[in-house]
Amino acid sequence: MKKYTVQSAPFVVPTTDGKLIEEHHGLASTGNKTLSIAHMIAPPGWSEPFQNPEFDEYTYVIKGKKQFIIDGETVVLEAGQSIVIQKGARIQYSNPFNEPCEYLAVCTPAFQLEMAHREE
């Protein structure tokens, strides 16, 4: 029995905001509750509502820049930089810049929309 799994068909999360989300491992793609790994591309001008997630999120920026507002502090990551944001932080993710932002996101435990607690 093989002790590895190659993921070549990630689950593409349907979105209405132009953002590409390809979950390679996680609840939607492999049923993994422990963590999720997603490849994302956020278009220029994209943003999400503030949220207060019940999971830690690690982000690594591949291309472009991504803005985070974390408990009132603005942080901008550029290509080659990463960040970990602990569960319970009030956060907004956005790309207010003129180029797409490509990044990887890892959530522990795995991302679930109900656990993100997005503000309306």
Secondary structure by P-SEA (a helix, b strand, c coil): cccbbbbcccccccccccbbbbbcccccccccccbbbbbbbbccccccccccccbbbbbbbccbbbbbbcccbbbbbcccccccccccccccccccccbbbbbbbbbccccccccccccc
